[in-house]
C-alpha cells in the first residue's frame, strides 16, 4: 500500500495556520477533527475525492461560525489547502497510472 506522508503533512499545516490565528480551543477542536478526516483520506492510496470535497465544505461552514475578520482568513486558508490537495492528488494519479 502506498503511503503519502508529505500529502498528509501538507493538510496538517492548515491546522497550524488556523491555530496561529488564535481560534479558541473549543472551536479549534472542531477544525482539528475535520482536518484529521481529510488527512486520513490523503495519506494513503485509498482516497475518496468525494469525501475530501465534503469535508472541505464542512470546514468552510465551520469557518463561517467564527467572528470576522478571522472567518474570511480561515476560509482563504481552507481554499488554498483544498487547491493544494487537488494538485497533489492529480499528480499522484499521473504517477500511479503510468
N, C-alpha and C positions, 0 to 999 in steps of 0.2 A: 504494500500500500504506500502510495506517495504521501509525503508529509511536507507541508509548506510553512515552516516557521517564520519566514520573512513576511509572508502574507498575513499571518496571524498577528505578528508584532506590529504591522502597519495599522491594523484595526485597533489594537490596544493603544496606539498613540492618540487616537481620538479620545479615549478615556483620560489620558494625561492632559490633553489640551482643555477638555471640559473642566476637569478638576482645577486647573490653573486659573480658571475664571472665578473661583470661589463659590461654586454652587453649593448650597447647604447639603450636608451629608444625607439627610432624609430624602432629598431629591436625587442626589448623586447615586444613591443605591439603585434607583430605577434605571438610570443611564447605564450603570455598571452591568446590570442583568441583561439589558438589550444588547449592549456591546459584546457581552460574552456570547450571546446567541449567534451573532454574526461571526465572531471569532471561530467558534466550533464549526461553522459552515465553511469557512475559507481555509482552515488549517490542514485539511486532507483532500483526497481526490473525490470524496462523496459530497459534492457541493450542490446545493439547490439554489439556483438563481432566483426562483420564485420566493423561497423563504427569505433569502437575503433582501430582496426588494420589499417584502412585507415588513421585516424588522427595521429596515431603514425608514420606512414610512412611519412606523411606531416611534422611532427616535425623534422624527420631526414633530409628531404630535406631542410628545413629551416636552420637547423644547418650547412649544407654544404655551406650556403651562408655567414657564419661567418669566420673571419680570423682564422688561426692556432695560437696557439695550442687550443684556446677556442673551435673550431669546434669539435675536437676529444673528448674533455672533455664533451661537451654538448651531443654528441652522446652517450657517456658512461652513462651519467645520464639518458637519454631517455630510453636506453636499460634496465637499472636497474629498472626504473619505469614501463616499459612495462612488465617485468617479474613479478614484484610485483603485478601489476593489474591482470595479468593472474592467479597468485596464489590465489589472493583474490576472483576472480570470480569462480574459481574451487571449493574453499572451500565453497563459498556461494551456489553453485549448490548442493553440497553434503548436506549441511544443509537444503536446501529447498526441496530437492527431497525425503527426508527420511519420 
